[in-house]
């Protein structure tokens, strides 16, 4: 009999719980620990932030879903992981013992690394549904008295898709309101070029995104470090290809959304052998920590080295397809260890992304995510907008049912079919 604890109940944690329950033996116990009682579908946050979705449309209570599957749930945050003694210390003082631990917490949002950044400062965020609701309130005031927008991702950010997505969703919403002509838009990013995405680009992403930005009259600044944000203005230093300061910008704004850098959560930060200096969990090819072999990690909390050095630091995104494959590999590897065998399963680390632009969208497939690739494709069109809506409905339905059925493989097969039709 083993106790398998999953820390986190988001896009990685809940699927991990479902797959682990299926793989576990009848005598094993699976427990999920989360600092929140509800699951929310993070990819829909940009829609919430312009009032295209209500919070209750993308949020689900976790407890009844897990109870149906016989999975225990503790809705209390983790204060500290103690891998030396196989314990998780909770914020309420309790201790939870484990035989196997899967860390699936997602990141800590490092707004504090830049003065004035974030919802507690002067910029908005779409990283959490609470932030998205705050952004929506600010957006509704903004459209009454429009002005300049500054949007993008700061140095050290590792998830660029939502920044592009929210940029274009705002642009679409402004056109629908017939006030786009009153809103200059500037995209600020640590990426070395538009469409880099933390992945050294995918397919023709650079020229395609530059073309879209030109068509929509969106100015951009790359290789950018945000040094400080004040009420109504952002201080940005643009760097050259050698990483040397090139030009300082003071950008006025009436509304701003900037994605922050990510770090590991406080519960694991600084634990030698478990995490790297930024607090991301160190893993081997089987999702297992090298120092603590009964600790695994999946999702955004995992340490992945950048594909290449960039003039301004950029991280590597962990997209849904990659997370899905991490979850499956981890569940099978823990079962192998329960049966007395060594883990053998490896995540594929492929990447699929659907970014809605409000009336169109962009999609990329990178197989594998890190170059060189077997498939390296980027496309756009109205079909992506429809696919993103369908994906949202399907994933939320999947979570309600508590099923581990893979979804990204289906997306890849459908997209590959579209690619073949275009070729003909």
N, C-alpha and C positions, 0 to 999 in steps of 0.2 A: 504494500500500500504506500503510495507516494502522494505528497501534497505539491501541486504545481501552481505557482502563483504568477499571475500576469499583472504587471504594474502598468496601468494605463488602459483607457477604454475609448480610444478614438478610432481613426481609420485603420490603425494597425492592431490595437488592443482587442477590439471586439471580434474581428475575424480570427485573430489568434486564439481567443477563447473558444470559438465555435470549432475550429479545426483541432485544437488540443483536446477538447472534450470527445470528439470523434475518434481520435487516435489513442486516447488514454484507455487503460484497462478499467474494468468495472469497479475495482476496488480503489482506484485513484480518485483524488479530489482535485477539482480545478476551482481556483478562487481568483476573482478580479478585484483589484484595488484601484480606485479612481478618486481624484480630488473633486469630482463633480458628479451629480446624480443623473445627468442627462448626456446623451450622445448628440452631437450636431454634425451635419455634413459640411465640412469645411469648404469644399469647392464651390458651395452655393453662397458663401459669404459676400462675394462681390455683388451679387444680385440683391441681397439684403441691404447692402450699403447704399443703393439707389432706390430702395423701396419697390423692387420688383418681386421680392419674396418677403413673407412674414416669417418671423422666427419659428413659430409653431409648425410651419411647413417643412422645416429641415431639422427639427429637434425631436428626439425620442427619449422617454424615460428608460434607463438601463435596467433597473432591478427586475421588472416583470419579464423582460426579454431573456435575461440570463436565468431567471427562475424556471422558465419553461424548459430550459435545457439542462436543469440540474446543476447549474454553475453558481457557486456562492459569490456574493457581491458585498464589498465593503466600501461605502461611499465616503471615505475619509482619506485625505492626502497623506502621502508618505513624507515623513520628516527626514529619514535617513535609511539607506540600505546598508546592512552590515553583512557583507559577503563572507567575512571570516567566521561568523557564527550562524550563517544561513537564516538571517532574520530581516524583516522589514519593520522599522520603527515608525509608528503612525503619529499623526499630529495630535491625536487625543490620548497619547501615552501608551496605547496598546502595542504589543509586539506580535508579529505574524511570522511563525516559523515556516520554512519551505524546504523541500527537497530539490526542486528545480524552480528557478526564477526566470521569467521572460520580461525584460524591460522594453516597454512599448509606449513610453510616456510622451513622445514628441519632444519639442524643444522648450527651453526657456527663451522668451523673447527679450533680447538685450537692448531695450529702449534706453536703458541707463548709460549706455556707452557713448551716447551723443546728447549733449545738452539740448533740452527742448524737444526731443523726439518722442513721438507716441501720443496716445490718447490722454496721458496725464500732462503732456506738454502742448505742442501746437500743431501736431500732425495726426492724421487718422491712420487706422490699420484695418485690414480685413483678415487678420490671422486668426481671430476668434469671433464667435457670434456676438459676444458682448461688445467687442470693438466695432463690429459691423453695424450694430444698432446705434452705437454712438456716432459712427460715421454717417449713418442715415439721417440722424437728427441734424447734424451739421450740414449735410447736403441739402436738406429741405430749406434751411435758412439761406444757404448759398444761392440756390436757384432764384430766390426772391431778389437778391442783390448780387448778381454774378460779377466775377472778376478773374484774375489770372489763377491758373491751376499749376501746381508742381507735383509730379507723381513719379514713382519709381522705386528703387531699391538701394539701400545704403551699402557701404563697404562691409564685406563679410557676409552679406546676405547669400542665401543658398537656394532660394526658391523664387525664380523670376517670373514664372508663368502668370501668377496672380497679379503682378504689377502690370504686365502687358494687358491682361484681361480687363482689369479695372479701368485702365486708361481708356480702352476702346468702349467699354460699357458706359463710362461717363460721357464720352464723345457722342455715342448714340443717343443717350438720354437727353443731352443738350440739344441735339438736332431735332429730336421729337418735340422738345419744348420751344423750338425756334429761337433759341438764345445762343447757339454755338458761336455766332459772330461776335459775341460780347466776351468770349472766354479764350484768351491766349493760353496754350497748353505747352508745358515743357516736361520732357521725360528725363529724369536724372538717374544714372545707373553706374554701378561699379564695374559693369561688364566692359570689356575692351572694345566691343562694337555691338550695335543693335542686333538682337537675335542670337547672341552668344549663349544665353540661357544657363550659364555655368557648365556647359557641355561642349565647349568649343564649336558651337553651332550644330544644327541638325539639318542635313540636306541644304536647301537654298534659303534657310531661315534669315540670313543676314540681308540679302537683297530683297526678299519678300517683305520683311518687316520694315525695312527702310522705305520701300515703295508705299506701303500702307501709311506710314507716318507722314510721308511727303504729301500723299493724296489727301490726308486729313489735316494737313497744316499743323502737325505736332513737331515742335522743335525737340532736339535731344542733345544731351551732354553725356559722353561716355568717359570711362576711366575717371570717375568722379568720386571724391570723398566729401561727405557732408560733415562739416566741422562744427556747426552750431545752427540751431533753429530758434528764432525769436518770433514773437507775434507778427505775422504778416510778412516775414522774410526768412530766407534760407541762405546760409553761407556755404558755398560749394567750391572746392578746389579741383580743377581739372588737371589731369596728369598726362604726360607724354608717354610714348611706348616704352620708355626706360623707367617709368615710375616716378619721374621727377615732376614737381609742380610746374604747370604750364600757364595756367590762368586762374585767377580768382573771380568767382561770380557771386553777386548778391542778388538773389532771385525773389522778387515780390510775389506773394500769393494771397489769395482770398480763401483758397481751399487746398489742402495737401494731404496725400496719402503716400507714405513711404514705408516699404517693408523693412523691418529691422534685421540685424544679424541674429543668428541663432547661437545658443549655448546649450550645454547639458543642464538638466534641472539640478536644484540645490541638493536633492536627496542623494545624488551620486557624485556631485562635483568634488574633485580633489582626491578621490579614492585611488590611490596608486595601484596600477595594474588593471584597474577596471575601466578607467576613462583616460582620454587624452587631455592635454592642457585646457581645451575648450569645454571639457565635460562630456564629450561624446563617447559612447561605449565602444571599447575596442573589441573586435570580433575576428575570428578566423573564417576560413572558407565555408564553415558549417554554421555560421551565426553564433558561435560559442566564444565566450571570453577566454583568452589563453591562460590567464592566471587562475580564474575561478571556473572550472569546467562544467559546473552545474548552473551557470548563469548564461543566458542567451539574450540577444537583443534584436529587435526588428524596427524598421521605420526610420523616422527622421532623427531619432536619438543615436543612430549608428554612426561611427566614425568612418568617413570615406575621404581619401585624399583627393585634392583637385586633379582634374585631368591634365592640367598644365599650369605653370606659373602665369599670373596675369599682373599687369602693372599695378592695379589696385586689387586687394584680396577679394576673391569670390569663392563661394562654397559650391558644393555639388548637390543638386536637388535629389531627393528620394521620392520618385513618382509612384503612383498607385500600383502600376504593374510590378515594379521592383518590390514594393512592400508586400504585395500579394505573394510573390514567389519566396520572399524571406519567411513569411508566415508558414507557408506549406513546408518548406525545408525544415524549419524549426520544429514544427509539430512532429514530423516524421523522425527527426533526429532524436528528440526527447523520447519518443516511443522506442526507438532502437536502444537507447541507453537503459530504459526501463526493462527491456528484455535481455540486457547484459551484453549488447553489441556496441561497437563504436559507431558514431554518426558518419553517414556517407552522403547525405543529401546536400546539394548546393543550390543556392538561389540563382536564378538566371540573370538577374540585374538588368532586365530589359526596361525600356522606358516608353510609355505611351502618354500623351498629354492632349487633352481637348480644352481649348481656350475659347470661351464664348466672347464675341465682340458685340453682342446685342442684336444685330441683324445678320451677321455672318460669323465667321470664326476661323481659327487656325488650329491645325493638328500636326503633331509630329510623332514619328515612330523611330526609335533608335534601338536596334538590336545588334549587340548589347548597348547599354547606355554609354559606356566609356569607349572611345575610338581605339582601334579601327573597328568598323561595324559591318555586319552582314546586310543589314537594312538601314538606310540613312535617308529618311524621307520627311519632307515638310510640305504641307498643302493647306489650302484655305478655301472657304466657300460657305454657302448657306447650310449645307449638309452638316457642318460642324456644330452650328448653332442648334440644330435639331438633335444631333447626337448627344450634345451636352445635356439637354433637357431630358432626353430618354435615359441617359446614364444616371442622372440625379434620381429620377423616379425608381429606376431599377435597383440602385444601391440602397436607398432607404427601405424599399420593400424587402430587399435581401436581409437587412439588419432586423427588421420587424419579425421576419420569419426565423431568424437565427440560423441561417444556412451558410455554409462555407463554400458554396458554389462559386467557382472562379468566374470573373466577368471580363478581365482585361484580355484574355485569350480570344474571346469572342469579338472584342473591339478590333484586335489586330487582324483577325481573319476577315472581318468586314472591310476594314481599311485597305487590306491587301487586295481585296476584290475590286475596290474602287480604283486602286492603282492600276490593276490589270486592264480594267475597262478603259481608263485614260490612255494606256499604252496602245490600245487597239482603236 
